[in-house]
């Protein structure tokens, strides 16, 4: 196999370094609830790794491991729909990082809701002789359409939205003769780069809500997402034009809180 083909193949496999997880969707629900509570979520979300910026492939994406939580005081503080949250994102060769989030959601009707989520963090990591340091922040806008009448047993929701992430990062890695990154192994890093820019993404999905509005048990949600966006590209240590990525996600959420009664039933 030619050396360049081998390197390209390596970059697409789990044997190669995967550092700097960057989610393309938060997975946060924007359908409001009438009572204060909190939500816990775990699963995989669509996104990419910062290290993939040095790859020759222009359509890479990754399923990133994420756990998150939101606390929504609601009527207690007189700001219904506002919630404080955080998520831990990791995967690949990265130990992951913690990121705070702020969410506001509002129901326009019993069937349609909108919301925004702000997020941002500083993170760094290393594996073998490759390393990175990045600062990123962004804003996500989401919509949630309840596709069937509201009920206790099962609700189907259609999801959509988009985000814009501002990114500034530096990295040290191993560069092959063709200018793209490769696994360092025991070799010292021989390249350094800096990337910066604003990168959009969009997502769509479907969610199934079960056991809704049952007193303090606010519901269980399973959702699947598909997302696409842009990410940095690097060759010979220099930033080039943005390239695309696509990925999938699947999460499970549990919502608990103050005693809740359903409305409109």
C-alpha positions, 0 to 999 in steps of 0.5 A: 500500500502506498505510504500516503494511502496508509496514512489516510487510512490510519487517520480514519481508524481508532488506532490513530490519535483522536484529541480535542472533542468538539460537539456539534449539538448539545442534545439539550431539550427545549420543550419547557415544563411547568414545574422546577426540576433537573435533567440528567442526560448521557449518550453520544452526540455528533461532532468531531475531534480537533485532531481531525483538522490535520487529516486529508479527509474532508467529511470526517465526523465523530460520535462523542461521549457526553454526560450533561445536567441542567437545573431549572429553578423556574418559578422559584426565582421567577425566571421560567425557562432559564436553566444552568447546566454543564456537560462532560465531553470526551472520547477517543484518546482524550480524557475529556473536559467540563463545559458550563452551559446556560439554557433558555427555552419557551413554549410558543404553543402546547405543540411547538417550543424554541430555545437557546443554549450558550456554552464555552470552555477552555480545554487541553489534552495530550496523547503520546507526543501530540497535544492541544490547547483550545478555547471555544464558545458558542450559541445553539438555537433549537426547535421542538415540535410535538408531533402527537397530542400531549399524553402521559404514555408516549409523545413523539417530538421532531427536533431541529436547530443549528449552532455557531462555535467560535474556536481558537486552538494550538496543537503539536502533532506529527506531520507526514511528508504529504503535510497531513498529520499522522500518529506519533507513536514514539516519535517526537512531534515535528509540527505546530499549528494554530487555528481560529474561526467560527464554525456553523453546524446544523442538526435534526432528529426525533425524540420519544418521551415516555412517562410524562407528567407523573408527579415528580417524575417529569419524563424519560426521553430517548433521542436520535440526532444527525448533524453536519457542519464545518471544521478547521483544516490544516496542512503543512502546519498552515490553516486552510479553508474549512472542511465539512463533517457529518455524524450521528448521536443517540442520548437518553435523558431523565427529568425529575423535580417538583410535583408536576401536573399535565396541562391541557388534558 
